[in-house]
Amino acid sequence: MTFFSSHKSTAEDMYKKIYNTYRERVFDYIKGKVKDRDDILDIMQNVFFHLWKYREVLGGTNTENIIFKTCSQEISNFYLAQSKQPIRNDSPIIEQPDNSVDQLFHKVEQEKQLKALHKSIELLPTSRKQILTMNKLEGITQEKIAVQLNLSPKAVKKQISKAMIFLKKQQNNS
């Protein structure tokens, strides 16, 4: 019976030595993965509780590996438990400013720009306007436009380019 109690005392002494040696490093390791101090302390407590359960096998050459592997497992368990918790509505409701006036202003501004664009398109020569409309508004490829209008693909590309340059100038002047 004396042998068993002395063996138990040695394991407890080894655990105390491990705790005193590694507690700051364990804290810093967990702190690198978790930001909230209370969560860090909870995880740290779980690590040392786990180590206490297996104190009989600690003290060998792989003790440090066991400690930090336990840290990683407890951090994973923490995040897994966090992801399974329902979202709480305990936090105060943050009042969002009413931005409907800004949205309305933005919408009106977009409509003005769209009307100005349509007016500028109307100023284009008829063939150029037709090619631009087919390509940009109807989504027809330049190659198909060339076939439909019996033009070279290069001519279609040039007409679209000239139309875009004209529209940009019109936008800059307005």
PyMOL commands that set and color helices and strands:
alter all, ss='L'
color gray80, all
select helices_A, chain A and resi 2-31+37-53+55-57+63-84+100-122+126-137+142-149+153-173
alter helices_A, ss='H'
color red, helices_A
deselect
rebuild
show_as cartoon
